Amino acid sequence: MITTVRIEVHGAVQGVGFRPHVFRLATELGIRGDVRNVGGHVVITACGPPDVLDAFRQALRQRAPRHADVHRISVTPHADVSHAGFLVLDSAFATGPRTIVPDLATCDACTVELFDPDDRRYRYPFVNCTDCGPRATIVDSLPYDRSRTSMRGFPLCASCSAEYHDPADRRFHAEPVACPECGPRLRWRGVLGDEALHLATATIANGGIIAAKGIGGYQLICAAGDEDAVARLRELKHRPRKPLAVMVRDLVQARALAEVDEEAAGLLRSGSAPIVVLPSLAGGLDIGLFLPYSPLHHLLLHDLALPLVVTSGNRSGEPIVISDEEAEATLGPVVDGILSHDRPILARYDDSVVRAGRMVRRARGFAPETLSLPVSSPKPVLALGAQLKHTTALVVGDRAVLGPHTGDLENAEALAAFERTAETLSRWQGTVPEHCAHDLHPRYLSTRYAQRWPRDRRIPVQHHHAHVAATAAEHGVRGRFIGVAYDGLGLGDDGTLWGGEVLLATYREYRRVARFGRAPLPGGEAAVRRPSRMALGYLHGAEDFGAPSIPDHRPARETDLVRRMIERRVNSPLASSAGRLFDAAAAMLGLCEENSYEGEAAVLLEAAAAGHDGPPFDWKLHRRDGMWVYDPVPTLRDLVTCGDPTGVAAARFHTTIGEVTAALVREVAGGVRTVCLGGGVFQNRRLVDAVFRELADFEVLVGERVPVNDGGISYGQAAVAAALLAEGIS
């Protein structure tokens, strides 16, 4: 008996060679029919014996291309097909959730071609196939076809067209396919092609800095071993001490610089090809390494034969540059040349960063993959994120499309980039958000953006609730959970600054059940920039629980000024912040007086603790206003009087905070056994490990695919908003 069925395949199935996969399977099994992209999914009409169709359906998932991610397959009866054989049809439009595949690192087969003198794509910096190349950064709209990408301006030559239409070729329906005859070309001051690349590499070899147009934006590049070039790059980026990412040619070079285990090696060589933060063999701070993920990177590293510093092409505090005109205007005056090309970048994607298997920055290679939500939203929602490490998320049904990292939302350029990302996500999904979810802080640009919406369409979500909801949603938590939110600062629902919080929560609601003791931030933002100020805040204004004071050995001049500010309550808001406590501890140990980048003091404190151990410092819990409160004063007093070497004291501080966290959780748990960690402080691997050890009898969860820092806030907002709307609450 012969039957005909319609098969719909949903998930990441466009831009990964899924139609060629379907064609080959159907041909192999003798199935008549056709396949096409429809909206954001794939629709197949298949005609054959029932057992063969069943084998075909199973093979669609089991033998799917390596970058495909099949979420769901539905099968329904269908009228017979009139044509013979199996066809790949033109795409069609449709509504419903859609998945955009992230950009994919150059595959091994294309790398071989790139360096094969007999291949027609020898040294062609835009080689790609169905297994690799640009995706999200070149897509204008769906379905995913060349005519709806930035490749539409490059008509295929006869040779590329033959590959594109040949079912046996790995470039069968590879939309970005191109070659030197018909594709994009490099440009350096009017010089084109391989000569442009030669001039750029010569500039780097002679100690220069170039701006190169990458996959998701311009990048600043110099030789990693050239101290003068690196110092100059730091100066133009206003980045005096923050580690710079280093691109190496292969795992051999990576292992010469850092400890690379099998998990890290797999990440480095994956299609996502993120920056992986690893323990440096030189000691001190960890180092961020990544492998070449575009043909241009491969050529630069091959021709120069040395590691390169490769960092985002932007001025400090601004989004990565994507347009050629902006590159000339903003980067041209500060670099020694611009290596550009004529393929437009349609969406801004910085490099992703992963540490210890957990996402730090979610961008190229991971975004804009969709993430599931525990509760389906009846209406589309735009989650606007927070301020630092900004992202936005679009909710459609039970999926959230988490957009890429766009930087700190602190100026007009960043706001424009955010608005463009929001518009792009909506266009890709073919939807118009009916609600927005936003932070409580009135001064965040994302909150001000929310004010454009009618009041009844705005869903406010408390900052720390969003943090822990993001972790819970990623892991599919359904019931109540204990949320531990440790970060720098976020506005609480009582109008004060929070940052060391324990919440008893669901997605719809939460109750604050424990917190860290408060301390003033002398000078407000100045205390965030200067850990030494924060130390003085704890020394002279920490919340009083009757503990003996902390000895003050700091210079009298600054101490007297800060004491007067605290006593008179002049620009010294109180905060219950774990992040600021880490700052204070780092300052008291002499590790960091002033942050040159966000979180520097905490990074140095964790680095100092490496290789050391010791018992916890003194700590106390108290009941106040119906909550458990950790008093950090005894801990800080021990820290400054213990006499231990700095590394041992730093290690003991981490041990203490791990014990305190476990004690707070146990005091409030009741029958709840799931603990969700959220907030930027939990980027600290040593602290996370300590909490896991101390709460071994609980189910402890932490963000893995979604950053625990503010880059995950929009996903947490999305989960909360979806749950509220599903209950008819907004």
N, C-alpha and C positions, 0 to 999 in steps of 0.2 A: 504493500500500500504506500502511495506517495502522498505526503501532506505538505502544506505550506504554512509557515508561521512568520510572524513579525517579531523580531528580537530587538529590544532597546537596551543599550549598554550605557550606564551612567557612571560618572567618575572622571578621573583624569585620562581621557581617551581621545583627546584631540591634540595633535602636535607631538605624538609619541609613536607614530607609525602603526596606529591601530587599524586603519582601513586596509593598508597593505597586509597586515597580519590576518584580517578577516578574509581578504581575497585569496591568500595562499592556503589557508585552512579549507575554505570552500572548494578550491580547485583540487586540493589533495583528497578530499572526501567525496568529490563528484557531486557537489551541491549546486543547483541552479539558483539564481537570484541576483541580489545587488546589495550594496552598502553605500551609505552616504553619511556625512555629518549633518545633523539637524540641531540647530540651536547650539547647546553645549554638550550634546551627547551623540552617540552613534546609533543609527537605525539600520537594521539588516532585514531583508526579505529572503527567506531561505526555503527551498523546495527540495524534498528528498524523503527517504524512508524514515520513520519515527526514530529507530535506533541510531541511525546516522545523524539525525538532527540533534538527538540527545548528546551524542559524543561531540558534535560540533559546539553545542552550548557549553559543555564542560571545558573544552579546549580553549574557548574564548578567554576564560579566566586563568586556567592552569598554565597555558602557554602564552600568556599575554606578553607584549614587549616589556623590557625590563623597567622602563620609566612609566609604564601605565599603572594606574591604580583603579581597579574596577570596584565601585561601591555597590552596584546593584544591576541585576539582569532580569528583565521581565520578558515573558513569552506569551503571545496571544495568537489565536488562529488568524489566517489571512487568506485573501483570494489568491488563486494561482498566478504565477508570473508567465507572461507570454513569450519572453525572449529566451534564447538559448544561452548557456554558459553563465558566467558570473561577472557582473559589471561593477565598477566604481562610478557612482552617479554624482552629478553636481550637488553641492550642499544646498540645504534649505533652512529657512528661518523657523524658530519656534520659541515659545516662552518657557519659563521654568528655570530652576537652578542650573548654573553652568560652572565648569571647572576649567581654569586656565592653567596650563602646564608651565612651571618655572623654566627659566633658561637652563640649559644643560651643558656641562663641560664637554670639551672636545673629546670624542671617543677615540679609542686606540686605532681603529681602521682609518679614520680621517687624519690622525697624527702620522701614520705611516705614509699616506699619500702626500702630506705636507712636506716631507723630507725625501721623497722619492724623485730623483731627477728625471725619471722617465714618465712620470705622471703629469697629466695636463694641468693639475692643480698644484704642482710643485711650488712651494713657498707662497702659496696664495692665502692671505691672512683672513679669508672669509669662508674657508672650506667647512662644510657641515653635511649632515645627512639626517635620516629620520631618528637616529639615536642621539643626536647632539646639536648644539647650536642655539641661537637666540629664539626665544618664544615670547614670554610675557613682555619683553622690552620692545618688541616690534609689532605687537597686535593692536589693531585699531578697534575691531569689533569681531564678534562671532557670527556664524561658524568660522572656524579657523581655516582660511584659504588665503593664498598668496595675494589675491585682490583686496583683502582686508588687513594687510600688513604693510609695513614700510618697504617691503620688497616689490610692491606693485609698480614702482618706477623703474624696475630692471627686468625688461622682457627677456624670456629665456632664449638663449641661442639654440641652434639645432641640436648640438650635442647634449646640452643640459635638458632640453625638452625630451630627447629620446630616453634619458635616464629617468626623468620625472614620470614618464608614461609606461615604463617597463616594469611589470610586476616582479620580475626576477632581480631587479636592481635595488640596492638599499636606499636609493634616493627616490624610490617610487612615492610620489606625492609628498616629498619633502619640500615644504613651502619656501624655506629660505635658500634653496639650492641656487648656486651661482658658480661662476668660474671667471678667470681673467678676461674672457671675451665679452661676458654679458653682465658681470656683477659689480659690486662696489669696488672702489680703489682708494688706496692710501694717498694722503697729500701732506707735504711738508713744504711750506713757503713756495707753492707753485710747482714743486717737483712731485711727480706721481709715481705710484707703484713701488717696486722693490728699491728703487733709488731713494725714495722718501724714507723707507725703513732704514736703509744704510746710513743716511744722514742723521736720523734720530739716534741710532745705536752709537754712532761716532760721538754725538753730543754727550751721551751718558758716559761713555768710556773716557771722555776728556774731563769728567768731573761736573757735568751739567745736570740740570733738572729739566725734564720734559713733561708736558701735559699730553697724555695719549687718550684718544677717544676709545673707551672700552665698550663692554656689552650694555651696561646700565647707566653709564655716565663717564665723564672724563676722570682720569686718574693722574696723580703726580708720581713720577718715577725717577729714581736715582739709584746709583750703586750703593748697596747696603754697607759695603766695606769702606766707602769714601767718607771719612769723618767730616770733612769740610762740606761736602754736598749734603750730608744728613743734617748737619748743624744749620745750614742755610734753609733746608726744607722745614726744619722745626721752627725756624724764625718766621718764615712766610705763613706757616699754618698756626702760629701762636700756640705751639705745643712743645714747651720746653722739656717736659719730662715724661709725658705719656708714651708708653711703648708704641712703636710703629710696626705695622705688619710687614713681614718679609716674604717675598715669593721666591721659592727655590725650584730648581728644574725637576727634581725627582725625590724619592724617599731617601736615597743615599745622601743627598745634600741636607735633607731635613734631619736625618739622624746624626749628622755632624754638628748640628746646632742645638738639638733638643732631644728629650726622652720621648720616643714615638712608640707606643704600644700598638697592638693589632687593631684595637678599636679606633685609635687616632689615624692609623694608616688607612683603614677603610674609609673614614670620613674624608681624608685628604684626597683619596683617589675616586671618591664618589661622583656621581653626576652633579650633585649640588656644589661640590668643591668649595666648602666654606673656609674662612680663616679658622684655624684650630689653635687655641691657646694651650701651650704645652710647657712643662718644666724645662727651663733653659739649662744646658750643660755648663754654662758659664756661672750658674748660680744667680742669686738675686731674684729679680722679677721674672715671671713667666714670659715667654715669647710667643707671638702670634705668627704662625707659618701657614702658607697655602701654596698649592701647586698651580701651574698655569692652567687656566680653564677656557681660554680662547686661543685660536691659532696665532693671533698677534702676540700674545704672551709667550707661546712656545717659541716663536721666532726670535723675540727679544732675548729670552734666556739662552737659546741655542747660540745666537751670534755673539752675545757678550760673555757667556760661560762664567757667570758669577751671580750670586743672589742679588735681588733687587728689593729696595723699599718701594712698595706700591700702596698708595693711600688715596683716599677720595679727593677728587679735584674740586675743591671749594675753598672759599675763605672761611675763617673760623666762625662757627655758629650759623653758617648758611647751608642750604641743601647742596648735594652734589650737582655739578653743572652738567646739563645734557645737550644744550644747543651749541652749534658752532659759533654763533654770534656772541653768546654770553662767554664762551671760552676765550674768544679773542679779546673781549672787553675786560674780563676779570682775571683770567689766568695769564693771558699773553704778556702783560707788563711785568710779571714776576717770575716767569720761567724762561728757559733758553730756547724754547721752540715748541710748536704744537704739532703733534702727529694726529691728523684728523682723517676722516673718510666721509663718503657721501651717502651712507646708509643712515637715515634718521633714527634717533632713539625716541620712541613714543611714550615710554614710561620710565620713570627714574628708579633705579635699583642699585643701592650700595651693596657692598659685600657682606654676607652673613658671617657671624662670629659664633663659634661653639667652644665651650670649655667643659671638660670632664663629661662629655656626652650631653650637655644641657645647653639649650639655646641662650645666647647672650644678646645677639642682634639678629632678627629674622628679616631677611631681605632676599637678595639674589640666590636662586637655587632652591629656596623654600617657599617664599611668597610668590604668587598669591594662591597657593594651594588652599582648598577649603578645609575647615575643621568642623567636626560634628558638635552639636549642642545637645545637652541632656534634655532640654525642653524645646519643642518646636514653636516658633513664633508665628502667630496668625497673620502678622503684617510685616513688611520689610522695615528694617531699622538700620540707621547709620549710627554706629558707636564712634564717638568723636575722640576718645583717648584722653590723655592728660596734657602735660607740658613738655617734660624731658623725654628723650628717646621716643619720640612720638610715632604712633601708628594709628590707623583708623580701620574699622571693621564694618562690613556690610552683612546684615543678617537676612537670609532668605530661607524661610521654613526652618528646617533643623540643621542648617549649615551656616557657618560664618566664614566669610572671605576676609581673611586678615591681610591687610595691605602691607607694603614694605615699610621698613624704618625710613623716616624722612628727616630725622635729626631733632633738635630741640626747637619747640614751637615758640620762639621768642622774638621773631622779627617778621617783617612783611614778606620777605622772600620765602621763609619757612611756611607762613600761612598760605601763600599762593601755591606752594608745592602740595600742601595738605589738601587744599580745595581741588587741585587738579587730580590728585589721587582719588579723592572721594567721587569726583565726576567720572573718572575712568572705571572704577569698580562698579558704579551704577550702570554705566553704558555696557560694560561687558556682561553684566547680569541681566540686562534688558529690563531694569526695574527702576522705580522712583521710590526712595524711602518715604514712609509715611510718618515715622517717628525718629527722634534722635535720642541717644543716651549720652550723658555728659557728666563730668566731674562736678563736685560742689564748689570748687574754688572759684570765686568770682573774677579773679584777675588772670586766670588762664585764658589764652587766646581761643582754646577749644570751647571753653564755657561761653565766651563772648560770641563765638560763632553760633552756638546753640540758641542764642537769643534772637536769631533771625527766624526761628521756628515759632509757631503759635504756642502759647503756654501749655495748652492741653496736649501738645504733641512732643513735649520735652520730658524725658525720664531722667531725673537726677540719680546718680549712683555714687555712694560714698567711696572714696579712693581706696581704702583698705578692704572694704567689702569686695570691690572689683578685683583687687590683687588675689585674694584667696579664692574667689569664685572662678578666676581664670584657671588656677591649679585644679580645682574640683572639676570643672567642666572638661578640661583636657583629659582627665582620668575617668570621666563618666560617672562621677559620684552622683547618687540619686537622693539620698536622705540627708539628715542633718550631719554637719561636720564641725570640727573645731578648726577655725582659721587662725593661723599665727602669721601676722603681717608685720614684718620688720623692714622699715625703709628710712629715708631721710625725713621727709615731711609730707603730710597730706592733711587737708582740712577735714576735721571731724564733724559729726552732725551736731555737736554742741558749740561749734564756732571756734574751738581751740585747735592747735596743731597736734596731730597724732603721728605716730611712727614706730611705736613699740606696743603692738596691740594683740590681744587674744579675743576672738569673736566666736560666739556660738551661733552658727549660721545655717541657712539654706540659701538657695538662689534668690528667693523672694524677700527674705528678711534676715536680720542679724541682731545680736545683743552683745554689747561690749562687756566682757566679763573679767578681763584682767588687762593690765597695762604696765609700762615702765614708769618709774618715778619721773616727775617733770623737772626740767631745768630751763633757765632763761637762755635765749639766744641774743647775747649782747650785740646790738647793732643790726639785728635782723639778718638780712642777707650776708652781712659782713661776717657773721659767725659761721655761716655755711661755707664761706670761702676760706675762713681762717680757723682751723681746729684749735689753735691756741686761745682764741676767744671762747670757743665752746668749753675748753678746759676750765677757763675762769668762770664760766657760767655755772658749772658744777661745783667749783671750789667755793663760790660765794653766794649761790642762789638756788642750790638744789632743793627740791621738795623736802621738808623737814619731817623726819620720822624719829627724831631723838638720837640718832647715831652721832658719835664723835665726828668732828669736822675733818676734812682732808687737809694735810699740811700744804701750805702754799709756798713754793720756792721760786716763783716766777718774778720777773723784774717789777719793782714797786711802781714804776710810772704807769705801765699798762694796767697793773692790778688795781691801782687807785681809781683810774678812770672807769674801768669796767665795774668796780664795786659801786661807784656813785651812780652809774647808769642803772644797775640792778636795784639799788636801794630806792631810787626815784622812779623806777619802772619806765625809764625812757627808752623807747624802741628796743625793748627786751621781751618779746613775746615768749610765753612758756610753751614747751613742747615735751611730749612723752616719747622721744624718738630714740630708737635703737641705733640708727645710723649716726646720729649726733653723739651718742655715747661712744661708739667706735672711734669717731673723730677725736673726742676728748682723750680717750685712752692712748691713741697714737701720739697726740701732742704731749701728754704727760710723760711718755717714754722717749721723747725727743726724736720721734720718727718723722713728724710732719707738722710744721708750723702753719703752712699755707697750702691749700689745694690748688695745684695748677690745672687740674681737671676734676670733674665730678667723681667723687669716690676715691681719690688718690690716697687719703689717709688710711682708709680701711684696707686698700690694696697693700700698702706698705706694712700694716699691722699683720695681715695674714702672711705676707712674705717673711717677715721677721720671725714668725712662729714656726716656720718650716724646719723640720728636723729636731724640734724641741718638744718637751713635754713637762708636766708637773701637775700637782694637785690644784684644785680650784681655790680661788680666793674666797674670802668671807662674803656671804650674801644673805639678805633677809627679805621675806615676804610679809606684807601687812594687809589688813583689810581697811579700805577707805571708800566711803560712798558706795557701799555694796559691791565693790570690786576687789580682787586681789591685785596688789601693787608691789612690784619689785623695787626695792630701794637700792640704787647703785652706789650710794656713798660708801658703805663698808667695802665694796669691791674696789673702788677707786682708791680708798685709803690704803688698802693692802697693796695695790698696784704700785703706789709711789713710795711705800716704806719697806717693801719686801727685801730689797737689796739683791734681787736676782739679776742675772744678765738679761739684757733687753729681750732676746729671743725667748728665754724661759718665761719671763713675765708676760710676753705676748701670747705664748701658748697657754699659760694658766688663765689668762683673760678669756680666751676662746672656750676653754673647758668650763669656766664659770657660767658663761652665757648659755652654753648647752645644758648645763644642769638647771639653771634658772628656768629656761624654756620648758624643760620636762616637768619641773615642779609646778609651774603655772598650769600646764595642760592637765596634770593629774588633779589639781585642785578643782578644776571647772568641768572635768569630763563627764561626770555622771555615768550614764550608760553609752555615751558616744565614743567610738573607738577609731574614727577616721580623722586624721590630722592633715590639713592642707597648708603648706608653707608658701608664703608669697611675699613679695617686696624685694628691692634691690640688695638688701643685706644678705639675702640667701643666695647671692652669687658667690659668696664665700664658701668654698668647698670644705674647708676645715670645720666651719660652723655646722653646715648641713650634715656632715659625717657625725659630728658630736650629737646632734639632735636625733639622728637615726639610731645611734647606739643607746642613748638614754631612753628612747621610747620604743625599744625593740618589741614590746608587747602590744603596740598600737600599729595601725596601718598608717604609715607616714608617707605623704605624697609631696612631690615638688615638681615644678614646671620642667618639662624636658623639650617638647617641641615648641612651647610658647615661653618667651622670656619671663622670669620672675620679676624683672625690673619693670619700669613703666612702659616698656615696649609691649607688655602683655595686658595693660589696663583696658585697652579697647575690647579685647576678647572677653575679659571679665565683665565689662559693661554689657556686651552683647548677650552673655549668658543670663545676666540679671534681668535685662530688658525683655528678653524672650520669655522668661518665666513669669514676669509680671503681666505681660500682655496676654499670655495664655490663660491667666487667672482673671482677665478682665480688669486688671489694675494698671494704672499709668499715672 
